[in-house]
Amino acid sequence: MTQEQFALRLNVTRQAVSNWENDKNLPDLELLILMSSVFSLSLDQLILGGTDMNNMTEKLVKDGREGHRTQMHLTITIIGSFLMLLGFVCFIIKANSVEYIDAEGILHENFYLIPVGYLLVFTGAIATLLSGLALHRFRKEHK
């Protein structure tokens, strides 16, 4: 089967097939499933079988790790930003809350909101900063 015939069966270009053969690119998962049905192979045999396919296996594993790592960094950055926002909400609540002394001489004050607010802002800033720096370094290394 020629590259042209194979490309026609998969509805892709001949150049895409050439790029797969030269390890410049990888087929999508949907195309891998279609290829396995065209050649009557299981996905395990298609991806893991033979020495030529080891490069594809390594690339698939590497792409999966990179995607997971990027997703983790973005999640940590979002959580850190949310913590900082929650800390600022504590400050706003403290500034707008009513403090009073009741008839028995007991002070009613939301004093705990200040340290909780600082803790949330500090924790969120550290998480966001470290995760953002790690994500930036990771993207810079893998360009």
Secondary structure, 3 states (H helix, E strand, C coil): CCHHHHHHHHCCCHHHHHHHHCCCCCCCHHHHHHHHHHCCCCHHHHHHCCCCCHHHHHHHHHHHHHHHHHHHHHHHHHHHHHHHHHHHHHHHHHHHCCCEECCCCCEECCCCHHHHHHHHHHHHHHHHHHHHHHHHHHHHHCC
